[in-house]
Every structure is written in C-alpha cells, then in structure tokens.
C-alpha cells in the first residue's frame, strides 16, 4: 500500500480538519483498502513510525476509521447535492421555483457491516391553491399539472421515482427503467412512461384514474386489488364499499381542466358543485337534496361563476343566491358563498 497518508493526516481528517488535497489523499487511500482490519493494520504501522509508546486501543482505531468514512460520505453528498440542485433549477426556472429543504443522514455500524439509518427526510411540496392550476416539473424530466386545491410531494433525491398526491393531477411521465409511482390514500399507480389523470380529493368518496397513453398498474393499499389499465380506460375505486369498476371512456372530459376548461359530462349536481367550489374558490351549499341527482353537461372556459350558475339554472329547477363576501375582524375576506335551492 502506498505510504502517502500519515496517521496524523488520518486522525485530523476524522476530526473534520483537512484541506482539499488531504481529502483527495484520504479518499484515494480509503478506496484502496478492503475492510476495517486492513485499515487498522495500516493505522498501527503509522503509529509505530511516530510513537514508541503504548499503541492506541481498538475503540480509538475504530472511531477514527468510522469518522473517516463519515467525512468522505459527507463530502460526496455535498457534491451530489450541488449537481441535483443545478439540474433541478434548470428544469424548474421556466415553470416553478420550489425551495428544497436540507436533508441529512448518519451511519450506524454492527461489526463489519454498515447500516444507514435516515435521520430526517426532506420533501419538496408543490401546491395549487383553490381557484388555480399549477404546472410542475419533476427531476428526470416528468411533468404535469396540479388542479385547484391539490398537493404533490416528492423526495428531492428521487432515486426512487415516487410522488404522493392529494387532490387531482395530470402526469406526463418520461420513460425510465425505474418504475414511477403515484401514491394516494387508497392506491398506488405504477408506470414506466405514460400520460394519465388521478383524482383523489378528500371531500369525495372515490379515487379515479384515467389513462390517456401507455399502461399503468393500479394496486389497492387498504383494500387489496390489482388492475392493469389500457389507454382510454377509467378505474374508479369506492373505498367505503371496497370495490372498483373499470370503464372505457372519452378521456378529454377528465383532462380538459389542465387546459383551462371546466367540463361537466353528465355529472350529478353534487359532484359538479365540488368541482365548481375548487375552480372558483367558493363555498356552495345545496339546500334541497333532491337537486343532487340532476345531471349536467357543458363546457365552460373563462365564464364567471355567475354565468355558469345561470346556465345550469336554465336546464334545472333550481335557483341560486350569491352572498356578499364578509370581512373578518382581521380584515380578511371570507370565501364567497353560494346557496342553491329548488325553485318554488
């Protein structure tokens, strides 16, 4: 073994006191050794050359060895993090800048085996506030849209392509050998490269997956089931009943929202109202339950809330009232409130 690293350099390195040249020397030395026993022998040889006193104990040598490994690991993570940050901002600058939280890990050892335990986990979170739609870009090139009132989370390392979704999102996943997984409260959607829409709002009693292109595998997590979807198929899962149904559909009504269209395709008023609340950031109350079963079909773009309500009222025995927005004691405007009831 080339004698280019002294005991003093190794000990200082383990304490975090080193120059860039020292780092390169120690890293090259560390890459050449095979295990702790070989490192221990080298450390003892170095010790003998500079000190004739009692040799260091086993605990001290192990401490130095593990600290050297930790320092090398830390430096490598710093370099990798810089590359990830540069790649991320190059992709996100034209769409959305998301601050990344710092993350760290430490190592635990058992005998000669290294065990890594993650101390804290950082996540990037993208939000689409009520009344808005947000375009996003993920590490690796996959893109998509978040609908109003939705949230998407992912680990910035992204070695495992996994995102967590609450709300509704449309995905255009770049093909990769690593499976891309969308996790919701009730299911996992696994893909390699495809375009699809997922809706899983907390205020509706189902989760829905609509596939435009490619292939996805949907797996239940609470009630187990598994289904592979083909283009043009929709899977609707009802967690309360623990059943799912698959239908062939026209995918446009389920994805038109990302292009700015509020599209109702024979939807009952109850579901249409939920869409409108998120679309316009309002609260809508249906006074008469019989109205919830009336179905609507229409496509709206750039229409105001009042225009949409007026058009719906033409084909339904309903009337509506839009209340004036109230101001709280903190000078904050409450959401606009709409009341729908049956015509008298």
N, C-alpha and C positions, 0 to 999 in steps of 0.2 A: 504494500500500500504506500503510495507516495506520501512522504512526510512533509506536507505543505501546510498543515494545520496543527497548531500547538495546543496544549492543554489550556493555556491562558486564553487563547482566542475562543476555544470552545466554551469555556466557563463564562467569559464575558458575553458571548453570544446567547447563552442560555438565560442570562440576566437582562437581555434586551439592549446591551451596549455593543454596538457594532457599526462599521461603515458598510457602504455598498460593496466594496472589494472583499471585506470579511464575509459578507453574506454570500457572495458568489463562491468563495473558497469553501465555506462550510457546506453549502448546498452540494457542491461537486463531491466533497468528502462523504456526505450523508448518502448521496446517490450510489456510491461505490460499496458501502457496507451492506451486509445482508440481514443482520439482526442485531439485537441488543448485545448478545455475547461478543460479537466481533467488535462492536463499538467499545464495550467495556475493556477488552484486551488492549485496544489502541489507547484508550484513556490512561490505563495503568502504565503502559510503556512511556507515554508522555510524562506522566507524573514522576516516574523513576529518573527521567533525564534531568529534572529540575529540582527534585526534592528527595533527600535521603531519609526523611522522617517517616513516621508510620503512614501507611497507604490509606487513601480515603475509603470510607466504608461503602458497602453495597448500596445503601439508601442514597448517599450523595451522588454516586455514579448514575444511578437510575434517574434521579432528579435532573441531573444535567442532560442526560440523553433525551428524556421526555420533553424538557424545556426546549432543547434544540429542535426537535421535531415540531413542537408547537410554533416556534418562531418562524420556521420555514413555511409551515402551513399558513400562518398569518400573512406572510409576505405574498405567497401565491394567491391567496384570496383577495388581497388588495389589488394585485394586477388584474385578476379576473373580473373584479368588480368594476374597475375603470373601463375595461372593454365592454362590459354589459351596459354600463351607463351610456357610453358613447353610442352603442348600437341602438339602445332604446330611444334616446333623444333624436337621433337621426330619423327614426320612424315616426315618432310622435309629434315632432315640431309643427308639421303642417296640419295636424288634427287636434291633438290634445296633449298638454304637458301635465304629467302626473308626477308629483314628488314621491320618490321612493324612500321608504324608511330603511334605516340601517339595520343590519342583522348580524348576529354572531353565533359562534358555536364553540364549544370546548370539548376536549378529549378525555376519556376515561380509559384506563387500561386494566386488563386482567391477565396476568402472566405475560406471555409474549404476543398476545392478541390485542389489537387496537379496537376500542369501541368508541364510536362517536355518538354523542347524545346532543341533540339540538336544544340549546338553552332558551332561545326565543325565536319566534317565527314572524318575519315581516311579510306584509301583504300589500300589494297595490290594490286600491279600491277605486273603481270608476262609478260615478253616479249620474243618473239622468233625473233631475228634479221634475216634480209634477209640471205638466204643461210643456215639456221639452223632449227632444230626442237627441241622443249623443252618439257620434261616430267614434269608434275606437280602433286602435291598432295594437296587436299583441306581439311579444318577442317571437321571432321566427317567421313573421310575415302574415299571419292570420289577421283578418279584420272583421268588422261587423258594426252593428247598430244596437244601442240600448233604447228601449221605449220609455215613455214617461213613467216616473216613479219606480225605476229599476236600479239594481245594483249588481256590479260584476267584480269579483275578487280573484286575484291570482298571485302566486308566488313569483317574485321577480327573477329568481334563478331559472325557473321554467325548464329545468331538465326533465321534469315530468309535466307534460302538457295537460294541465288540469285547471279549470276555472270553476268558480262557484257562482251560481246565478240566483237572484231573487227578482222576480218581475218578468220582463219579456225581452228577448234579444234575438237578433238575426246574425248568423255566423257564416263567414266565408273562410273555411279552414284550408290552409295550404297543406298539400300532401307531404307527409313525412313518415318515416318508418316507425316513429313513436306515435302511439295512439293518443289522440286529442279527446279529452273527457270533459263534458259539461255535467257538473254535479248540482242537483236540486234537492229539495227536501224529500222527494219521493222516488227519485230515479237517477241513474247515471246514463248519459248518452255518449257512446263511444264511436269515434270516427277516425279515418285516416286523411281524407280530403273531400270536402263536400260543402254544400250550401243548405242551411236548414234554419227553421224558426222554432224557438222554445218559449212557451208562455206558462208561467208558474207563479202568478200573483198570490199573495197571502189571503186576499179577500174573495177569491173564487175557489170553488170546491173541486177543482180538477187541474191536472197538468197536461199540456198539449205539445206534441212535437209534430211539425210539418216538414217533410223532406222535399226540397226542390231538385237537387242534383246529388249524385253519388250514392252512398249507402251508409246507414247508421245502425248501430245495435243499441236498443233501449233495454236497460235492466232495472227492475224494481229493487228498491233498497229496504223498504218497510214491509210491503207485501211482495214476495219474490215473483217475478215473471221475466221473461226474456223474449224479445221480438226484433227481427231484422226488418227494417223498412226499405222499400224501393221508392224511386222518385215518384212524386205525386200522391204519396200516402200520408195519412194523418193518424197518429196514435193519440188517443185521449184516455187518460187514466183517472179513475174516480177513487181516491184513497178511502173515503168513507165506506164504500162498498167493496173495495179491493178488487176491482175489475178494470179491464182495459178493452178498448174497441179500436179496430183499425178500419179506415175507410179510404177509398180513392177520392181525391178532391182536386179542385182547381186551386193551386197554391197561391194565386195572386191575392185573393181576399185576406190571406193570413200574413202576407209580407208587404202589402202596399203601404203600411204605416211608415216604413222607413223612407219612403219617397214623399211623405207629407200628405198621404190620403187617409182620411177616416172612412173606412169602408165597412158597411154593415151588410152582411149577406144572410138574410132571413134569420137574424138573431132575435131572440126574445128581448123585451124591453129591459129586463133585469140585467142581462149581460151588456146590452147596448149602453145602459146608464153607467155601468162600471167603466167602460171604455171612455165615455164622454167625460166622466169625472177626472180621469187621469189626463185626457187630451187637453182639457180646458182648465184644469186645476180648480175645480169647483166641487161643492157638495150637493148631491141631488137626492131628494127624498121622494119615494113613491108612496103616496098616501093610500091608494087602493091596490091591494094585492092582485086583484083580477087583471090589472093592466100589465103585470109582469110577463104574461104569456103571449101578449101581442108581439108579432114578429115584424121586423123592418128590413127593407132592402134599399140601399142607397150608397152613393159615393160622394164624399164631401172633400173639398180642398179649399182652404183659405176662408171658408164660411165662418162667420162668428157663431158663438154659442146660441144666440137668439135666433139666427137664421136656421140652424139645424133643428132647434126645438119647434120652430114654426112649421118647417117642412114635415116633421114627424107628426105633428098635430093634425095635418091635413088628412092623413090616412088612418088616424086612430081617434077614438072617442076620448081624447084627453085634453086637458088644459094645464097651463103651467104659470107659475109666478116666479119672477126673478127678484129676489130681495136685494135691497141696497147693502153694500158691504159696510160692516161695522168697524169702528176703530176702537181698539182696546185701550186701557189706561196707559199702556206703554207706547201709544201711538203706532201700533202695528195693525194693519188691515187684516181682518179675518177673511177666509175664503168666501167667495160669492156663493150664496145658497139658492138652490132652485127647488121648488116644490111642484110635483106632478100629481094630478088627481083626475079622476074620471069626470067627464063633462056632465053637468046636471041637466 
